Amino acid sequence: MRADLLKKTRNIGIMAHIDAGKTTTTERVLFYTGVSHRMGEVHDGNAVMDWMEQEQERGITITSAATACQWRNHKINVIDTPGHVDFTIEVERSLRVLDGAVAVFCAVGGVEPQSETVWKQADRYKVPRIAFINKMDRSGADCLRVIDMMKTRLRTNPILLQIPLGTEENFRGVIDLVSMKAVVFDEESMGMSFDVVDIPEEYREQADDARRQLVESVCELDDELLECYLEGDSDIPSDKIHATIRKGTLDMKLTPVLLGAAFKNKGIQQLLDAVVDFLPSPLDVPPVEGKDGKGKAVIRDVDGPFAALAFKIMNDPYTGNLTFIRVYSGKISSGSAVYNVNADRKERIGRLVQMHSNQREEVKEAQAGDIIAAVGLKYTKTGDTLADEDNVLLLESMEFPDPVISVALEPKSRDEMDRLSKALNRLLKEDPSLKVKADKETGQTILSGMGELHLEIVVDRLLREFQVEATVGEPQVAFRETLSKPVAIHYRHVKQTGGKGQFAEVFIDVEPMKEGAGLEFVDKITGGSIPKEFIKPVEEGVRAAMESGRLAGFPVVDVKVTLSDGKFHEVDSSEMAFKMAGFMAFKQACEKGRSVLLEPIMDVEVVAPGEFLGDVLGDLTARRGKILGMESRSGVQTVGVRVPLARMFGYATDLRSLTQGRATFTMRFSHYEPAPQSVMEKVVAESKQSGGAHGQGEV
């Protein structure tokens, strides 16, 4: 019985670039599956899945929202994810727990930058996908162009299951290439009802050609079908084509592509059919892998002891924290005790609730394959594993990128400082991509995030939702520091204060590493010149020194530190002495190794009408932008460029002014690279004026 339920469960996410129509598509899914009785619209600010005030005001999705619905006797757990690059972390943690995904593409814009980002994330987690080309009723809509972009930009194998019946504003339906029938949407009911009819004669030749291409693509995945096809049997039954498409989708060898216009209600029922037909159930995905209590690799299927992953924490004003979990094996019930493997703490499940956006329905238990929210978990953070205490399983956690931008917060009173601290602690639980530090020199709280919009939303929530009264500084770039050349350092720490002294002597070699390497600490001590219990304190001292570089107090990154030799004193040596030696030795290495400032570089894509191209290019060049390429798309010019983040503040306003509000842009982090001397000198001078210490000590 349980296997039958799992077979009829789909855990899917809906993902796309901003403005591709992702939330509108989700709203139509909820309407047709009976979850909501009216269709919310993003532009009206009443979309069911965009429930936060900030989402409704801006018309964008900020936080991933979860809901459950029914279609063809199947339960579909749906997560609507954000399209804006600043909230990529929401997509990341959603994909970590989903079995399948629907990628929505605009029929005019095609594969846009954030589409590429989320597609790569889905590749990383091996999530099978189907694609929905939306806005087929728009001027300039071209599904074949989108197919070509999917091949070149996403390196996937898209298979068209439908071709359009009518183009642009005359789009009235689709021709299903599997059943070879036409689906005509009723214009009077705004596409909410449709008729399945024979293919119109004027489309017969086009449909036959498209069907032939579909059959050829499908036959490549099945030896038996290929043999039939090569022997001249092109009339392959629909059910065999259907089964092969499903297998190819699950094996990630192809991506089925459907067409529609969500705003006009066209193509949604067919999309839901495809979700049921082609995307995996929890039984179709490999058993979950993890480690047992002794660190040994373990594979656990759905019938094993309880194991779940906490993938999202949501602040709730009535119940405290809501912890979203994906159950991978076993079952859990309200009031039961669970074991947090990461925190090594017992937790108690107060209540279990099935979420519908920000509405909820209480349930008694959850089983393998369910995505559910738990009330009452006190110690659980994003990425923690919950398991049965007698059958420990530690699931792979999630990695979150480092923030690239920060703002300074200054509470208006001591009471507000306490309120701010509590609010930030709750927000940090919700959003692991946020970082908070205290600047001891200025007394300010430094809040760091993934972009201007990200920080703007968080600050808005602090002021409005948590009612914190604070002064907010201008956004600042999160620079980094690293060494420009390898150095060898000998440091001797001696302190005599009358009683027991402090003694530690270390020899370290420090060399710069490639971007993203972090700290590689190598212990090459031989012959017991430093006892083993003092090695770790040296590393701790180095790590502490890396938190604040010599140029402007920014963190030092990407270095290899080799501890090659040292000396100790049987009486005066201690862990603290060696920690201090590691700290001071690394500070000297930064001085001698000529630290350089690293600045974040952003990948920017600007879409502007051709008549404004010259002004746009001139402005980007003035911002130290490096043009990567240009492409003409449907009457507009698309410019790819890399620009330092420091030169992109306020760009949205400037671009609107340059192009009479007709251009758009997207921006995402690319990499860090050494800043020019002039920039470095300016940042160092500003740091000295403001007291210097960027981000010392975690709050």
Secondary structure as UniProt FT lines:
FT   HELIX           2..7
FT   STRAND          9..16
FT   TURN            18..19
FT   HELIX           22..32
FT   TURN            33..34
FT   TURN            42..45
FT   HELIX           53..58
FT   STRAND          65..71
FT   TURN            72..73
FT   STRAND          74..80
FT   HELIX           85..87
FT   HELIX           88..97
FT   STRAND          100..106
FT   TURN            107..109
FT   HELIX           113..124
FT   TURN            125..126
FT   STRAND          129..134
FT   TURN            136..137
FT   TURN            139..140
FT   HELIX           143..154
FT   STRAND          158..160
FT   STRAND          162..165
FT   HELIX           168..170
FT   STRAND          173..176
FT   TURN            177..180
FT   STRAND          181..185
FT   TURN            187..191
FT   STRAND          194..197
FT   HELIX           201..219
FT   TURN            220..221
FT   HELIX           223..230
FT   TURN            231..232
FT   HELIX           238..250
FT   TURN            251..252
FT   STRAND          255..259
FT   HELIX           262..264
FT   HELIX           268..278
FT   TURN            282..284
FT   STRAND          288..291
FT   TURN            293..294
FT   STRAND          297..300
FT   TURN            302..303
FT   STRAND          307..316
FT   TURN            317..319
FT   STRAND          320..329
FT   STRAND          331..333
FT   TURN            334..335
FT   STRAND          337..340
FT   TURN            341..344
FT   STRAND          345..348
FT   STRAND          351..356
FT   TURN            357..358
FT   STRAND          359..363
FT   STRAND          365..367
FT   TURN            368..369
FT   STRAND          371..375
FT   TURN            382..383
FT   STRAND          385..388
FT   TURN            389..390
FT   STRAND          394..395
FT   STRAND          405..411
FT   HELIX           414..430
FT   TURN            432..433
FT   STRAND          435..439
FT   TURN            440..443
FT   STRAND          444..449
FT   HELIX           452..464
FT   STRAND          470..472
FT   STRAND          476..477
FT   STRAND          480..482
FT   STRAND          487..495
FT   STRAND          502..512
FT   TURN            515..516
FT   STRAND          519..523
FT   TURN            527..528
FT   HELIX           532..534
FT   HELIX           535..546
FT   TURN            550..552
FT   STRAND          559..567
FT   TURN            570..572
FT   HELIX           575..592
FT   TURN            593..594
FT   STRAND          596..609
FT   HELIX           610..612
FT   HELIX           613..622
FT   TURN            623..624
FT   STRAND          626..633
FT   TURN            634..635
FT   STRAND          636..644
FT   HELIX           645..647
FT   TURN            649..650
FT   HELIX           651..658
FT   TURN            659..661
FT   STRAND          664..674
FT   HELIX           677..690
//
